[in-house]
Amino acid sequence: MPIVVNLDKVLNERGMKSYELADIIGITTANLSILKTGKAKAIRFSTLEAICEALDCQPSDILEYVSS
């Protein structure tokens, strides 16, 4: 898949655990795990916005396009 999710990397840089982020943005840890592993087929802009706000980052810090 040409879209890579770098959420683990950003979480590590911020010293935050997945369950903490899930609690802050109001989604389940299971749904966050699906997003982190790249298994999600889509992400709502409101969820992406909440992640960026919680991690003080840009969408491009989390999502990366890699040509195949």
NORGI-V788158 format. One record per backbone hydrogen bond with DSSP energy under -0.5 kcal/mol. CO is the residue of the C=O (numbers start at 1). NH is the residue of the N-H. E is the energy in kcal/mol with one decimal. If there is no record, write none. Layout:
CO & NH & E
CO & NH & E
//
This chain:
2 & 4 & -0.6
2 & 66 & -3.9
4 & 6 & -0.6
4 & 64 & -2.3
6 & 10 & -1.8
7 & 11 & -2.7
8 & 12 & -2.6
9 & 13 & -2.1
10 & 14 & -1.8
11 & 15 & -0.7
11 & 16 & -2.4
12 & 15 & -0.7
17 & 21 & -1.9
18 & 22 & -2.8
19 & 23 & -1.9
20 & 24 & -2.2
21 & 25 & -2.7
22 & 26 & -1.2
22 & 27 & -1.9
28 & 32 & -2.1
29 & 33 & -2.3
30 & 34 & -2.0
31 & 35 & -1.8
32 & 36 & -2.9
33 & 37 & -2.2
34 & 39 & -1.6
34 & 40 & -1.1
35 & 38 & -1.3
44 & 48 & -2.5
45 & 49 & -2.8
46 & 50 & -2.0
47 & 51 & -2.4
48 & 52 & -2.5
49 & 53 & -2.5
50 & 54 & -2.5
51 & 55 & -2.4
52 & 56 & -0.9
52 & 57 & -1.9
58 & 61 & -2.0
58 & 62 & -0.7
59 & 62 & -1.0
59 & 63 & -3.0
62 & 6 & -3.9
64 & 4 & -3.5
64 & 66 & -0.5
//
